[in-house]
Amino acid sequence: MRNEVRKLRLARGLSQAQLGAVVGVSRQTINSIEAERYTPSLPLALSLGRFFQCKVEEMFHVDGDTTHG
């Protein structure tokens, strides 16, 4: 699953640790999400969406999904 978390985080000038603290996970979890080695749980994805003020489907893209760009 591709995602825009790194781009959104950097646009806010945050470190992985800072973002993790905001949404209640470790820096390593944020790193794994950004590296696309870990797909976050729905509650975590929703927390990220609320923080970045965007829809989850704008942040995360399922491979092969042609409806999102």
All heavy atoms as TSV, in Angstrom:
chain	resi	resn	atom	element	x	y	z
A	1	MET	N	N	0.852	-1.174	0.000
A	1	MET	CA	C	0.000	0.000	0.000
A	1	MET	C	C	0.899	1.239	0.000
A	1	MET	O	O	1.720	1.424	0.887
A	1	MET	CB	C	-0.907	-0.013	1.236
A	1	MET	CG	C	-1.746	1.221	1.343
A	1	MET	SD	S	-2.890	1.221	2.734
A	1	MET	CE	C	-4.004	-0.060	2.251
A	2	ARG	N	N	0.751	2.044	-1.014
A	2	ARG	CA	C	1.511	3.298	-1.088
A	2	ARG	C	C	0.869	4.333	-0.172
A	2	ARG	O	O	-0.312	4.238	0.132
A	2	ARG	CB	C	1.519	3.826	-2.530
A	2	ARG	CG	C	2.229	2.911	-3.508
A	2	ARG	CD	C	2.164	3.406	-4.948
A	2	ARG	NE	N	0.775	3.489	-5.426
A	2	ARG	CZ	C	0.128	4.638	-5.692
A	2	ARG	NH1	N	0.725	5.788	-5.557
A	2	ARG	NH2	N	-1.113	4.615	-6.112
A	3	ASN	N	N	1.670	5.335	0.267
A	3	ASN	CA	C	1.093	6.373	1.112
A	3	ASN	C	C	1.824	7.692	0.954
A	3	ASN	O	O	2.916	7.753	0.395
A	3	ASN	CB	C	1.063	5.915	2.574
A	3	ASN	CG	C	2.430	5.837	3.189
A	3	ASN	OD1	O	3.044	6.847	3.487
A	3	ASN	ND2	N	2.928	4.614	3.385
A	4	GLU	N	N	1.183	8.725	1.462
A	4	GLU	CA	C	1.693	10.096	1.376
A	4	GLU	C	C	2.153	10.620	2.737
A	4	GLU	O	O	2.339	11.823	2.902
A	4	GLU	CB	C	0.584	11.020	0.842
A	4	GLU	CG	C	-0.061	10.572	-0.456
A	4	GLU	CD	C	0.885	10.610	-1.635
A	4	GLU	OE1	O	1.770	11.484	-1.659
A	4	GLU	OE2	O	0.748	9.740	-2.519
A	5	VAL	N	N	2.334	9.735	3.710
A	5	VAL	CA	C	2.616	10.178	5.079
A	5	VAL	C	C	3.914	10.978	5.146
A	5	VAL	O	O	3.964	12.043	5.760
A	5	VAL	CB	C	2.618	8.986	6.058
A	5	VAL	CG1	C	3.039	9.431	7.446
A	5	VAL	CG2	C	1.242	8.341	6.100
A	6	ARG	N	N	4.968	10.495	4.520
A	6	ARG	CA	C	6.246	11.212	4.558
A	6	ARG	C	C	6.101	12.623	3.979
A	6	ARG	O	O	6.567	13.596	4.563
A	6	ARG	CB	C	7.310	10.423	3.795
A	6	ARG	CG	C	8.660	11.130	3.761
A	6	ARG	CD	C	9.700	10.279	3.028
A	6	ARG	NE	N	10.906	11.005	2.757
A	6	ARG	CZ	C	11.905	11.170	3.612
A	6	ARG	NH1	N	11.825	10.637	4.815
A	6	ARG	NH2	N	12.967	11.856	3.271
A	7	LYS	N	N	5.460	12.715	2.830
A	7	LYS	CA	C	5.269	14.018	2.179
A	7	LYS	C	C	4.479	14.972	3.097
A	7	LYS	O	O	4.861	16.132	3.264
A	7	LYS	CB	C	4.537	13.835	0.848
A	7	LYS	CG	C	4.330	15.116	0.074
A	7	LYS	CD	C	3.695	14.834	-1.269
A	7	LYS	CE	C	2.199	14.893	-1.130
A	7	LYS	NZ	N	1.483	14.803	-2.412
A	8	LEU	N	N	3.418	14.467	3.691
A	8	LEU	CA	C	2.600	15.298	4.577
A	8	LEU	C	C	3.364	15.704	5.828
A	8	LEU	O	O	3.287	16.846	6.281
A	8	LEU	CB	C	1.318	14.551	4.956
A	8	LEU	CG	C	0.333	14.305	3.814
A	8	LEU	CD1	C	-0.702	13.261	4.216
A	8	LEU	CD2	C	-0.342	15.604	3.411
A	9	ARG	N	N	4.130	14.765	6.385
A	9	ARG	CA	C	4.919	15.054	7.590
A	9	ARG	C	C	5.973	16.116	7.305
A	9	ARG	O	O	6.122	17.086	8.064
A	9	ARG	CB	C	5.587	13.767	8.084
A	9	ARG	CG	C	6.502	13.989	9.283
A	9	ARG	CD	C	7.142	12.703	9.740
A	9	ARG	NE	N	7.986	12.048	8.757
A	9	ARG	CZ	C	9.241	12.424	8.459
A	9	ARG	NH1	N	9.804	13.462	9.049
A	9	ARG	NH2	N	9.938	11.746	7.560
A	10	LEU	N	N	6.706	15.954	6.208
A	10	LEU	CA	C	7.755	16.914	5.869
A	10	LEU	C	C	7.181	18.296	5.560
A	10	LEU	O	O	7.801	19.320	5.897
A	10	LEU	CB	C	8.581	16.402	4.694
A	10	LEU	CG	C	9.445	15.166	4.992
A	10	LEU	CD1	C	10.109	14.667	3.712
A	10	LEU	CD2	C	10.463	15.471	6.074
A	11	ALA	N	N	6.002	18.333	4.961
A	11	ALA	CA	C	5.363	19.622	4.669
A	11	ALA	C	C	5.042	20.387	5.948
A	11	ALA	O	O	5.011	21.622	5.946
A	11	ALA	CB	C	4.092	19.405	3.855
A	12	ARG	N	N	4.840	19.656	7.042
A	12	ARG	CA	C	4.576	20.281	8.346
A	12	ARG	C	C	5.849	20.507	9.143
A	12	ARG	O	O	5.803	21.042	10.252
A	12	ARG	CB	C	3.638	19.406	9.164
A	12	ARG	CG	C	2.271	19.247	8.546
A	12	ARG	CD	C	1.254	19.913	9.383
A	12	ARG	NE	N	-0.051	19.778	8.756
A	12	ARG	CZ	C	-1.163	19.735	9.422
A	12	ARG	NH1	N	-1.154	19.796	10.726
A	12	ARG	NH2	N	-2.307	19.644	8.788
A	13	GLY	N	N	6.989	20.073	8.616
A	13	GLY	CA	C	8.258	20.266	9.305
A	13	GLY	C	C	8.418	19.420	10.552
A	13	GLY	O	O	9.092	19.834	11.499
A	14	LEU	N	N	7.821	18.230	10.546
A	14	LEU	CA	C	7.866	17.361	11.721
A	14	LEU	C	C	8.847	16.218	11.535
A	14	LEU	O	O	9.028	15.717	10.421
A	14	LEU	CB	C	6.483	16.749	11.973
A	14	LEU	CG	C	5.349	17.694	12.324
A	14	LEU	CD1	C	4.036	16.947	12.341
A	14	LEU	CD2	C	5.614	18.346	13.667
A	15	SER	N	N	9.454	15.785	12.635
A	15	SER	CA	C	10.254	14.560	12.608
A	15	SER	C	C	9.313	13.368	12.750
A	15	SER	O	O	8.142	13.526	13.127
A	15	SER	CB	C	11.259	14.553	13.762
A	15	SER	OG	O	10.575	14.415	15.009
A	16	GLN	N	N	9.838	12.192	12.471
A	16	GLN	CA	C	9.032	10.988	12.671
A	16	GLN	C	C	8.635	10.844	14.131
A	16	GLN	O	O	7.508	10.459	14.443
A	16	GLN	CB	C	9.792	9.750	12.200
A	16	GLN	CG	C	9.965	9.696	10.704
A	16	GLN	CD	C	10.795	8.506	10.257
A	16	GLN	OE1	O	11.574	7.939	11.022
A	16	GLN	NE2	N	10.640	8.137	8.991
A	17	ALA	N	N	9.549	11.170	15.042
A	17	ALA	CA	C	9.255	11.076	16.482
A	17	ALA	C	C	8.146	12.039	16.881
A	17	ALA	O	O	7.262	11.686	17.678
A	17	ALA	CB	C	10.516	11.337	17.294
A	18	GLN	N	N	8.182	13.255	16.339
A	18	GLN	CA	C	7.146	14.237	16.666
A	18	GLN	C	C	5.784	13.779	16.180
A	18	GLN	O	O	4.792	13.874	16.902
A	18	GLN	CB	C	7.492	15.600	16.056
A	18	GLN	CG	C	8.655	16.283	16.734
A	18	GLN	CD	C	9.141	17.487	15.959
A	18	GLN	OE1	O	9.213	17.481	14.726
A	18	GLN	NE2	N	9.490	18.544	16.682
A	19	LEU	N	N	5.711	13.274	14.955
A	19	LEU	CA	C	4.439	12.784	14.428
A	19	LEU	C	C	3.957	11.594	15.244
A	19	LEU	O	O	2.775	11.512	15.591
A	19	LEU	CB	C	4.561	12.407	12.951
A	19	LEU	CG	C	3.299	11.821	12.316
A	19	LEU	CD1	C	2.107	12.775	12.457
A	19	LEU	CD2	C	3.556	11.464	10.864
A	20	GLY	N	N	4.860	10.689	15.569
A	20	GLY	CA	C	4.491	9.544	16.387
A	20	GLY	C	C	3.907	9.961	17.721
A	20	GLY	O	O	2.902	9.406	18.175
A	21	ALA	N	N	4.514	10.966	18.355
A	21	ALA	CA	C	4.014	11.446	19.644
A	21	ALA	C	C	2.608	12.013	19.517
A	21	ALA	O	O	1.757	11.798	20.383
A	21	ALA	CB	C	4.964	12.496	20.213
A	22	VAL	N	N	2.338	12.694	18.421
A	22	VAL	CA	C	1.021	13.295	18.214
A	22	VAL	C	C	-0.060	12.227	18.069
A	22	VAL	O	O	-1.156	12.361	18.620
A	22	VAL	CB	C	1.025	14.226	16.966
A	22	VAL	CG1	C	-0.379	14.629	16.568
A	22	VAL	CG2	C	1.877	15.460	17.221
A	23	VAL	N	N	0.246	11.162	17.339
A	23	VAL	CA	C	-0.775	10.137	17.069
A	23	VAL	C	C	-0.654	8.920	17.986
A	23	VAL	O	O	-1.421	7.966	17.855
A	23	VAL	CB	C	-0.797	9.710	15.581
A	23	VAL	CG1	C	-1.183	10.882	14.697
A	23	VAL	CG2	C	0.527	9.097	15.160
A	24	GLY	N	N	0.308	8.946	18.913
A	24	GLY	CA	C	0.399	7.907	19.931
A	24	GLY	C	C	1.099	6.624	19.533
A	24	GLY	O	O	0.756	5.550	20.033
A	25	VAL	N	N	2.091	6.732	18.629
A	25	VAL	CA	C	2.879	5.565	18.246
A	25	VAL	C	C	4.360	5.938	18.268
A	25	VAL	O	O	4.722	7.103	18.419
A	25	VAL	CB	C	2.487	5.019	16.844
A	25	VAL	CG1	C	1.042	4.557	16.820
A	25	VAL	CG2	C	2.746	6.043	15.758
A	26	SER	N	N	5.222	4.951	18.097
A	26	SER	CA	C	6.664	5.189	18.125
A	26	SER	C	C	7.168	5.766	16.797
A	26	SER	O	O	6.500	5.674	15.765
A	26	SER	CB	C	7.400	3.879	18.406
A	26	SER	OG	O	7.269	3.001	17.303
A	27	ARG	N	N	8.373	6.303	16.860
A	27	ARG	CA	C	9.038	6.784	15.653
A	27	ARG	C	C	9.219	5.621	14.680
A	27	ARG	O	O	9.075	5.776	13.466
A	27	ARG	CB	C	10.407	7.384	16.006
A	27	ARG	CG	C	11.190	7.842	14.774
A	27	ARG	CD	C	12.681	7.953	15.019
A	27	ARG	NE	N	13.310	6.692	15.388
A	27	ARG	CZ	C	13.624	5.713	14.525
A	27	ARG	NH1	N	13.352	5.837	13.238
A	27	ARG	NH2	N	14.209	4.600	14.948
A	28	GLN	N	N	9.505	4.436	15.218
A	28	GLN	CA	C	9.715	3.270	14.374
A	28	GLN	C	C	8.447	2.902	13.597
A	28	GLN	O	O	8.531	2.474	12.445
A	28	GLN	CB	C	10.170	2.074	15.220
A	28	GLN	CG	C	11.568	2.245	15.799
A	28	GLN	CD	C	11.597	2.970	17.146
A	28	GLN	OE1	O	10.630	3.603	17.562
A	28	GLN	NE2	N	12.728	2.890	17.828
A	29	THR	N	N	7.287	3.079	14.228
A	29	THR	CA	C	6.028	2.801	13.531
A	29	THR	C	C	5.838	3.772	12.378
A	29	THR	O	O	5.471	3.359	11.270
A	29	THR	CB	C	4.842	2.866	14.509
A	29	THR	OG1	O	5.014	1.852	15.507
A	29	THR	CG2	C	3.514	2.655	13.788
A	30	ILE	N	N	6.096	5.045	12.611
A	30	ILE	CA	C	5.981	6.041	11.537
A	30	ILE	C	C	6.970	5.703	10.421
A	30	ILE	O	O	6.620	5.748	9.234
A	30	ILE	CB	C	6.212	7.467	12.069
A	30	ILE	CG1	C	5.163	7.836	13.124
A	30	ILE	CG2	C	6.237	8.485	10.918
A	30	ILE	CD1	C	3.716	7.828	12.643
A	31	ASN	N	N	8.199	5.335	10.789
A	31	ASN	CA	C	9.198	4.957	9.797
A	31	ASN	C	C	8.713	3.782	8.958
A	31	ASN	O	O	8.849	3.785	7.725
A	31	ASN	CB	C	10.520	4.617	10.495
A	31	ASN	CG	C	11.587	4.208	9.511
A	31	ASN	OD1	O	11.680	3.042	9.150
A	31	ASN	ND2	N	12.380	5.171	9.082
A	32	SER	N	N	8.137	2.774	9.596
A	32	SER	CA	C	7.648	1.593	8.879
A	32	SER	C	C	6.487	1.929	7.956
A	32	SER	O	O	6.386	1.384	6.853
A	32	SER	CB	C	7.238	0.505	9.865
A	32	SER	OG	O	8.377	-0.004	10.534
A	33	ILE	N	N	5.606	2.822	8.394
A	33	ILE	CA	C	4.490	3.251	7.543
A	33	ILE	C	C	5.042	3.977	6.317
A	33	ILE	O	O	4.662	3.683	5.178
A	33	ILE	CB	C	3.507	4.156	8.311
A	33	ILE	CG1	C	2.772	3.349	9.388
A	33	ILE	CG2	C	2.509	4.815	7.350
A	33	ILE	CD1	C	1.983	4.209	10.365
A	34	GLU	N	N	5.956	4.925	6.542
A	34	GLU	CA	C	6.514	5.695	5.430
A	34	GLU	C	C	7.278	4.810	4.450
A	34	GLU	O	O	7.261	5.061	3.237
A	34	GLU	CB	C	7.432	6.795	5.962
A	34	GLU	CG	C	6.690	7.895	6.666
A	34	GLU	CD	C	7.574	9.019	7.165
A	34	GLU	OE1	O	8.819	8.953	7.007
A	34	GLU	OE2	O	7.026	9.974	7.707
A	35	ALA	N	N	7.947	3.782	4.960
A	35	ALA	CA	C	8.712	2.862	4.105
A	35	ALA	C	C	7.809	1.807	3.460
A	35	ALA	O	O	8.292	0.959	2.710
A	35	ALA	CB	C	9.801	2.183	4.925
A	36	GLU	N	N	6.525	1.877	3.764
A	36	GLU	CA	C	5.514	0.977	3.208
A	36	GLU	C	C	5.765	-0.479	3.581
A	36	GLU	O	O	5.435	-1.393	2.847
A	36	GLU	CB	C	5.390	1.189	1.693
A	36	GLU	CG	C	4.977	2.615	1.384
A	36	GLU	CD	C	4.950	2.982	-0.086
A	36	GLU	OE1	O	5.348	2.157	-0.924
A	36	GLU	OE2	O	4.526	4.107	-0.389
A	37	ARG	N	N	6.344	-0.668	4.790
A	37	ARG	CA	C	6.535	-2.011	5.338
A	37	ARG	C	C	5.412	-2.368	6.309
A	37	ARG	O	O	5.314	-3.508	6.735
A	37	ARG	CB	C	7.869	-2.093	6.091
A	37	ARG	CG	C	9.094	-2.004	5.226
A	37	ARG	CD	C	10.357	-2.269	6.015
A	37	ARG	NE	N	10.478	-1.451	7.210
A	37	ARG	CZ	C	11.167	-0.320	7.311
A	37	ARG	NH1	N	11.812	0.145	6.255
A	37	ARG	NH2	N	11.224	0.343	8.434
A	38	TYR	N	N	4.606	-1.381	6.677
A	38	TYR	CA	C	3.554	-1.584	7.679
A	38	TYR	C	C	2.318	-0.810	7.253
A	38	TYR	O	O	2.396	0.380	6.925
A	38	TYR	CB	C	4.050	-1.088	9.040
A	38	TYR	CG	C	3.006	-1.101	10.132
A	38	TYR	CD1	C	2.580	-2.284	10.712
A	38	TYR	CD2	C	2.440	0.077	10.587
A	38	TYR	CE1	C	1.622	-2.307	11.719
A	38	TYR	CE2	C	1.485	0.081	11.596
A	38	TYR	CZ	C	1.084	-1.114	12.150
A	38	TYR	OH	O	0.133	-1.121	13.133
A	39	THR	N	N	1.186	-1.483	7.263
A	39	THR	CA	C	-0.093	-0.838	6.983
A	39	THR	C	C	-0.742	-0.526	8.319
A	39	THR	O	O	-0.956	-1.436	9.122
A	39	THR	CB	C	-1.009	-1.757	6.157
A	39	THR	OG1	O	-0.355	-2.067	4.924
A	39	THR	CG2	C	-2.344	-1.077	5.866
A	40	PRO	N	N	-1.015	0.746	8.593
A	40	PRO	CA	C	-1.557	1.099	9.903
A	40	PRO	C	C	-2.971	0.550	10.112
A	40	PRO	O	O	-3.702	0.308	9.154
A	40	PRO	CB	C	-1.564	2.625	9.894
A	40	PRO	CG	C	-1.660	2.983	8.457
A	40	PRO	CD	C	-0.897	1.910	7.720
A	41	SER	N	N	-3.313	0.385	11.372
A	41	SER	CA	C	-4.678	-0.003	11.724
A	41	SER	C	C	-5.624	1.123	11.318
A	41	SER	O	O	-5.197	2.268	11.100
A	41	SER	CB	C	-4.781	-0.228	13.233
A	41	SER	OG	O	-4.553	1.002	13.919
A	42	LEU	N	N	-6.885	0.802	11.226
A	42	LEU	CA	C	-7.877	1.826	10.881
A	42	LEU	C	C	-7.868	2.977	11.891
A	42	LEU	O	O	-7.850	4.151	11.482
A	42	LEU	CB	C	-9.266	1.209	10.750
A	42	LEU	CG	C	-10.380	2.169	10.341
A	42	LEU	CD1	C	-10.061	2.881	9.034
A	42	LEU	CD2	C	-11.691	1.416	10.236
A	43	PRO	N	N	-7.852	2.709	13.212
A	43	PRO	CA	C	-7.803	3.841	14.155
A	43	PRO	C	C	-6.570	4.731	13.957
A	43	PRO	O	O	-6.673	5.951	14.028
A	43	PRO	CB	C	-7.792	3.164	15.532
A	43	PRO	CG	C	-8.479	1.864	15.309
A	43	PRO	CD	C	-8.048	1.434	13.927
A	44	LEU	N	N	-5.411	4.129	13.678
A	44	LEU	CA	C	-4.210	4.930	13.451
A	44	LEU	C	C	-4.325	5.717	12.148
A	44	LEU	O	O	-3.976	6.897	12.092
A	44	LEU	CB	C	-2.967	4.044	13.441
A	44	LEU	CG	C	-1.636	4.742	13.132
A	44	LEU	CD1	C	-1.410	5.947	14.029
A	44	LEU	CD2	C	-0.496	3.747	13.238
A	45	ALA	N	N	-4.830	5.093	11.095
A	45	ALA	CA	C	-5.018	5.801	9.823
A	45	ALA	C	C	-5.970	6.983	10.003
A	45	ALA	O	O	-5.733	8.067	9.462
A	45	ALA	CB	C	-5.541	4.845	8.754
A	46	LEU	N	N	-7.034	6.782	10.773
A	46	LEU	CA	C	-7.974	7.878	11.028
A	46	LEU	C	C	-7.319	8.991	11.839
A	46	LEU	O	O	-7.546	10.180	11.578
A	46	LEU	CB	C	-9.224	7.358	11.740
A	46	LEU	CG	C	-10.123	6.456	10.887
A	46	LEU	CD1	C	-11.189	5.808	11.749
A	46	LEU	CD2	C	-10.743	7.226	9.743
A	47	SER	N	N	-6.480	8.634	12.808
A	47	SER	CA	C	-5.755	9.647	13.594
A	47	SER	C	C	-4.833	10.464	12.705
A	47	SER	O	O	-4.747	11.688	12.835
A	47	SER	CB	C	-4.944	8.982	14.711
A	47	SER	OG	O	-5.775	8.430	15.684
A	48	LEU	N	N	-4.138	9.790	11.810
A	48	LEU	CA	C	-3.268	10.500	10.868
A	48	LEU	C	C	-4.086	11.423	9.975
A	48	LEU	O	O	-3.697	12.576	9.731
A	48	LEU	CB	C	-2.469	9.504	10.029
A	48	LEU	CG	C	-1.361	8.751	10.768
A	48	LEU	CD1	C	-0.899	7.543	9.954
A	48	LEU	CD2	C	-0.200	9.678	11.073
A	49	GLY	N	N	-5.220	10.943	9.491
A	49	GLY	CA	C	-6.087	11.770	8.653
A	49	GLY	C	C	-6.593	12.996	9.388
A	49	GLY	O	O	-6.608	14.097	8.833
A	50	ARG	N	N	-7.001	12.814	10.635
A	50	ARG	CA	C	-7.461	13.973	11.424
A	50	ARG	C	C	-6.333	14.967	11.618
A	50	ARG	O	O	-6.521	16.174	11.470
A	50	ARG	CB	C	-8.005	13.516	12.779
A	50	ARG	CG	C	-9.431	13.028	12.721
A	50	ARG	CD	C	-10.044	12.864	14.107
A	50	ARG	NE	N	-9.348	11.867	14.910
A	50	ARG	CZ	C	-9.608	10.565	14.909
A	50	ARG	NH1	N	-10.560	10.082	14.145
A	50	ARG	NH2	N	-8.929	9.745	15.679
A	51	PHE	N	N	-5.142	14.461	11.945
A	51	PHE	CA	C	-4.010	15.361	12.170
A	51	PHE	C	C	-3.668	16.149	10.906
A	51	PHE	O	O	-3.453	17.355	10.955
A	51	PHE	CB	C	-2.781	14.586	12.659
A	51	PHE	CG	C	-1.590	15.474	12.834
A	51	PHE	CD1	C	-1.509	16.333	13.925
A	51	PHE	CD2	C	-0.572	15.495	11.902
A	51	PHE	CE1	C	-0.425	17.186	14.075
A	51	PHE	CE2	C	0.520	16.336	12.046
A	51	PHE	CZ	C	0.597	17.181	13.141
A	52	PHE	N	N	-3.606	15.447	9.773
A	52	PHE	CA	C	-3.244	16.108	8.521
A	52	PHE	C	C	-4.427	16.769	7.824
A	52	PHE	O	O	-4.269	17.372	6.773
A	52	PHE	CB	C	-2.574	15.118	7.566
A	52	PHE	CG	C	-1.196	14.697	8.006
A	52	PHE	CD1	C	-0.900	13.365	8.230
A	52	PHE	CD2	C	-0.195	15.636	8.189
A	52	PHE	CE1	C	0.370	12.971	8.621
A	52	PHE	CE2	C	1.082	15.262	8.582
A	52	PHE	CZ	C	1.360	13.927	8.798
A	53	GLN	N	N	-5.603	16.640	8.402
A	53	GLN	CA	C	-6.825	17.233	7.855
A	53	GLN	C	C	-7.056	16.790	6.411
A	53	GLN	O	O	-7.279	17.611	5.509
A	53	GLN	CB	C	-6.792	18.759	7.973
A	53	GLN	CG	C	-6.715	19.220	9.409
A	53	GLN	CD	C	-6.636	20.725	9.550
A	53	GLN	OE1	O	-6.199	21.428	8.640
A	53	GLN	NE2	N	-7.063	21.209	10.693
A	54	CYS	N	N	-6.976	15.471	6.218
A	54	CYS	CA	C	-7.268	14.920	4.900
A	54	CYS	C	C	-7.941	13.567	5.068
A	54	CYS	O	O	-7.897	12.962	6.140
A	54	CYS	CB	C	-6.014	14.822	4.040
A	54	CYS	SG	S	-4.831	13.591	4.576
A	55	LYS	N	N	-8.557	13.102	4.019
A	55	LYS	CA	C	-9.224	11.807	4.046
A	55	LYS	C	C	-8.188	10.695	4.002
A	55	LYS	O	O	-7.144	10.827	3.365
A	55	LYS	CB	C	-10.161	11.670	2.845
A	55	LYS	CG	C	-11.320	12.643	2.876
A	55	LYS	CD	C	-12.176	12.458	1.650
A	55	LYS	CE	C	-13.325	13.441	1.667
A	55	LYS	NZ	N	-14.154	13.319	0.472
A	56	VAL	N	N	-8.498	9.588	4.655
A	56	VAL	CA	C	-7.591	8.443	4.670
A	56	VAL	C	C	-7.273	7.999	3.248
A	56	VAL	O	O	-6.115	7.701	2.924
A	56	VAL	CB	C	-8.191	7.294	5.510
A	56	VAL	CG1	C	-7.383	6.021	5.362
A	56	VAL	CG2	C	-8.288	7.707	6.973
A	57	GLU	N	N	-8.286	7.983	2.381
A	57	GLU	CA	C	-8.057	7.532	1.012
A	57	GLU	C	C	-7.203	8.503	0.191
A	57	GLU	O	O	-6.689	8.131	-0.863
A	57	GLU	CB	C	-9.375	7.222	0.293
A	57	GLU	CG	C	-10.349	8.354	0.249
A	57	GLU	CD	C	-11.354	8.350	1.414
A	57	GLU	OE1	O	-11.022	7.889	2.519
A	57	GLU	OE2	O	-12.471	8.823	1.207
A	58	GLU	N	N	-7.009	9.725	0.679
A	58	GLU	CA	C	-6.084	10.655	0.030
A	58	GLU	C	C	-4.648	10.386	0.480
A	58	GLU	O	O	-3.708	10.746	-0.216
A	58	GLU	CB	C	-6.458	12.097	0.355
A	58	GLU	CG	C	-7.777	12.537	-0.244
A	58	GLU	CD	C	-8.229	13.898	0.249
A	58	GLU	OE1	O	-7.694	14.392	1.264
A	58	GLU	OE2	O	-9.144	14.470	-0.363
A	59	MET	N	N	-4.502	9.761	1.633
A	59	MET	CA	C	-3.192	9.478	2.215
A	59	MET	C	C	-2.654	8.106	1.832
A	59	MET	O	O	-1.458	7.929	1.672
A	59	MET	CB	C	-3.305	9.515	3.745
A	59	MET	CG	C	-2.395	10.472	4.386
A	59	MET	SD	S	-2.506	10.432	6.191
A	59	MET	CE	C	-4.160	9.949	6.539
A	60	PHE	N	N	-3.558	7.131	1.714
A	60	PHE	CA	C	-3.167	5.751	1.452
A	60	PHE	C	C	-3.787	5.276	0.149
A	60	PHE	O	O	-4.954	5.508	-0.103
A	60	PHE	CB	C	-3.619	4.843	2.610
A	60	PHE	CG	C	-2.936	5.175	3.902
A	60	PHE	CD1	C	-3.550	6.018	4.815
A	60	PHE	CD2	C	-1.681	4.675	4.189
A	60	PHE	CE1	C	-2.918	6.345	6.008
A	60	PHE	CE2	C	-1.045	4.997	5.375
A	60	PHE	CZ	C	-1.661	5.837	6.284
A	61	HIS	N	N	-2.971	4.590	-0.657
A	61	HIS	CA	C	-3.405	4.127	-1.971
A	61	HIS	C	C	-3.122	2.637	-2.090
A	61	HIS	O	O	-1.979	2.208	-1.958
A	61	HIS	CB	C	-2.661	4.864	-3.087
A	61	HIS	CG	C	-2.614	6.339	-2.883
A	61	HIS	ND1	N	-3.674	7.163	-3.161
A	61	HIS	CD2	C	-1.641	7.140	-2.380
A	61	HIS	CE1	C	-3.351	8.426	-2.851
A	61	HIS	NE2	N	-2.124	8.421	-2.384
A	62	VAL	N	N	-4.151	1.857	-2.350
A	62	VAL	CA	C	-3.983	0.420	-2.542
A	62	VAL	C	C	-3.334	0.186	-3.896
A	62	VAL	O	O	-3.754	0.771	-4.902
A	62	VAL	CB	C	-5.350	-0.293	-2.450
A	62	VAL	CG1	C	-5.189	-1.793	-2.724
A	62	VAL	CG2	C	-6.002	-0.049	-1.107
A	63	ASP	N	N	-2.302	-0.634	-3.921
A	63	ASP	CA	C	-1.631	-0.944	-5.187
A	63	ASP	C	C	-2.631	-1.494	-6.192
A	63	ASP	O	O	-3.471	-2.330	-5.858
A	63	ASP	CB	C	-0.528	-1.970	-4.973
A	63	ASP	CG	C	0.654	-1.381	-4.208
A	63	ASP	OD1	O	0.819	-0.156	-4.225
A	63	ASP	OD2	O	1.384	-2.166	-3.586
A	64	GLY	N	N	-2.571	-0.985	-7.409
A	64	GLY	CA	C	-3.488	-1.416	-8.449
A	64	GLY	C	C	-4.800	-0.659	-8.479
A	64	GLY	O	O	-5.613	-0.859	-9.365
A	65	ASP	N	N	-5.022	0.240	-7.522
A	65	ASP	CA	C	-6.253	1.033	-7.482
A	65	ASP	C	C	-6.115	2.181	-8.468
A	65	ASP	O	O	-5.278	3.051	-8.305
A	65	ASP	CB	C	-6.482	1.578	-6.067
A	65	ASP	CG	C	-7.786	2.345	-5.920
A	65	ASP	OD1	O	-8.481	2.562	-6.921
A	65	ASP	OD2	O	-8.108	2.746	-4.787
A	66	THR	N	N	-6.928	2.171	-9.491
A	66	THR	CA	C	-6.844	3.207	-10.530
A	66	THR	C	C	-7.756	4.394	-10.245
A	66	THR	O	O	-7.763	5.350	-11.006
A	66	THR	CB	C	-7.208	2.614	-11.905
A	66	THR	OG1	O	-8.533	2.089	-11.833
A	66	THR	CG2	C	-6.231	1.539	-12.317
A	67	THR	N	N	-8.474	4.366	-9.120
A	67	THR	CA	C	-9.390	5.483	-8.824
A	67	THR	C	C	-8.675	6.631	-8.120
A	67	THR	O	O	-9.226	7.702	-7.997
A	67	THR	CB	C	-10.583	5.016	-7.959
A	67	THR	OG1	O	-10.091	4.519	-6.710
A	67	THR	CG2	C	-11.392	3.962	-8.670
A	68	HIS	N	N	-7.461	6.406	-7.616
A	68	HIS	CA	C	-6.709	7.449	-6.918
A	68	HIS	C	C	-5.362	7.599	-7.580
A	68	HIS	O	O	-4.772	6.647	-8.056
A	68	HIS	CB	C	-6.527	7.097	-5.440
A	68	HIS	CG	C	-7.834	7.030	-4.722
A	68	HIS	ND1	N	-8.492	5.842	-4.505
A	68	HIS	CD2	C	-8.618	7.993	-4.187
A	68	HIS	CE1	C	-9.629	6.096	-3.861
A	68	HIS	NE2	N	-9.712	7.385	-3.661
A	69	GLY	N	N	-4.841	8.837	-7.539
A	69	GLY	CA	C	-3.661	9.106	-8.278
A	69	GLY	C	C	-2.377	9.118	-7.695
A	69	GLY	O	O	-1.361	9.276	-8.125
